[in-house]
Amino acid sequence: MQHVIQLGATALQIGAVYILFSLGLTLIFGVMRIVNFVHGHIFAIAALVVASLLPRLVEGGFAAPTAYVLASLAGIGAALGLGALIYFFGFRHFQRDLVGSFILSIGFVLMLDGVLLSLFGGSVRGVPEIFPGTLSVAGAQITMQRLFLCAVAFLMAAILYWALAHTKLGKALRAVAYDHEAAMMVGVPYGRIAFLGFLIASFLAALAGALLAPVTIVSPVIGTDYLIKGFIAVIIGGLGSVPGAILGSFFVACIETVGGYYLDSSYASIAIFTLVIVVLLFWPKGVLGRG
Amino acid sequence: MPNDTPTLSITGIHAGYGAVPVLKDVAITVERGSVVTLVGVNGAGKSTLIKVIGGLVRPSAGTIHFNGADCTRRRPDEMVRAGLGIVPEGRRLFGEMSLRENLELGAYARTDRHAIAEDFERVLTLFPELRSRLSTPAGSFSGGQQQMVAIARALMGAPKLLLLDEPTIGLAPVVVDRVAALIGEISALGVDILLVEQNAEVALSIADYGYVLETGRVVMADRANVLLENPQVKQAYLGV
């Protein structure tokens, strides 16, 4: 029983990060019909800025939570700046062009690999503990930091869900995702909505990076693994579908956790890829995907 | 701006997709207070012309004046803001969204909540059968109802000029009559209308003025009742 709760808690924590990650991927695909492989680097830059700024701020006399908030704001700011740059100089010119945007993505990924490596160095960094303590649930241990991560991730997912259904911007994003020409014909400014969608997605990835920095080991290549897992999550759930991204994230997190516990983490990876193939055999567009 | 400025005046429009020319030297005028129709068979370039006016396809040459202002290279949302309403071919509703959301999106470019609320009521008066189904997804309506929703959505933008692209296609005769009557009602509300149609008989019988488009060129232009009696039009478009 204790195992089950511990595994469930771990799956929830990993799933929370994947949700933030995959929501961004699915949002960008929905609005711009491109696959953004740079998403992992947007996540990475936020984590790297937090990891390198936080120790300095703490040394400089800030209390850990204050320093963390400041470092996170800086990290998210840097990630949004990067997102805006690659949108304006790149993806803006390759909207609704899967092949073109794919090639552009690869170019950005190679370039940013180098940029991040030279800016932050290749060494891994640890980040001081921000919220000390653990919570004990029926014998299972959950650190306060991971609890905080989950809470923020789920809160953000809920806010996004609500905003897509009830705000003017949310309705415009859904309309553009459904039929961008029809949206333009009712007066939705496509370019602005695509940019805002890209920024919101970048924000979610950056938030995931800032949340994850204190509980993991940060290096310039940290984004790649999450990109692949987040991408698998949206493929399983259905590209462009928000509930699909959430469902897929939990699915991947569960396999990874359970497989990693009972077998081996490499078997867990194999299991994930095998299951993707199985899912796509039965649901070629993902479980909740359409057109 | 003098009151006799035409609502829409396009001249010398050339447009196409890539190297394929579709429209060649097209000129059309919609006078204030009028219903104008553009008839032509499939592939004549009718929908391309709608997209050019709506800002979705850039013309390679020519000018578009809307309400007296040069709008040749405006973006679609700018055209809507300037008072253009479009009922696109195939209706293009946001099928997964509710009827209410579709109508709200129709008013996307507007900010005056009171006027939007008034128009919401006015539109529902025009389409009373829609009132009880505001939370139904637009994709689950019948073809005729979807056409009403598409018109209602365009009207929510408070247009000065309404472009209708094949609004009667695929509809039962009784629904075609309803659409035709509606166009008259909308015109009476002070909205000018450019009706693009394959169904020349219906279109010419409700329009004041008509253009015939063939392979991207305007080949005839006259008062609609004159075109209805024109032997060439009768033979080619009215199946007489």
Chai-1 contact restraints between the chains, C-beta under 6 A:
chainA,res_idxA,chainB,res_idxB,connection_type,confidence,min_distance_angstrom,max_distance_angstrom,comment,restraint_id
A,K171,B,E101,contact,1.0,0.0,6.0,A-B,restraint_1
A,A175,B,F94,contact,1.0,0.0,6.0,A-B,restraint_2
A,A175,B,L105,contact,1.0,0.0,6.0,A-B,restraint_3
A,Y178,B,F94,contact,1.0,0.0,6.0,A-B,restraint_4
A,D179,B,R92,contact,1.0,0.0,6.0,A-B,restraint_5
A,A182,B,R92,contact,1.0,0.0,6.0,A-B,restraint_6
A,M184,B,P76,contact,1.0,0.0,6.0,A-B,restraint_7
A,M185,B,G54,contact,1.0,0.0,6.0,A-B,restraint_8
A,M185,B,I86,contact,1.0,0.0,6.0,A-B,restraint_9
A,M185,B,P88,contact,1.0,0.0,6.0,A-B,restraint_10
A,V186,B,L105,contact,1.0,0.0,6.0,A-B,restraint_11
A,V186,B,G106,contact,1.0,0.0,6.0,A-B,restraint_12
A,V186,B,Y108,contact,1.0,0.0,6.0,A-B,restraint_13
A,G187,B,D77,contact,1.0,0.0,6.0,A-B,restraint_14
A,G187,B,V80,contact,1.0,0.0,6.0,A-B,restraint_15
A,G187,B,Y108,contact,1.0,0.0,6.0,A-B,restraint_16
A,G187,B,A109,contact,1.0,0.0,6.0,A-B,restraint_17
A,V188,B,Y108,contact,1.0,0.0,6.0,A-B,restraint_18
A,P189,B,D77,contact,1.0,0.0,6.0,A-B,restraint_19
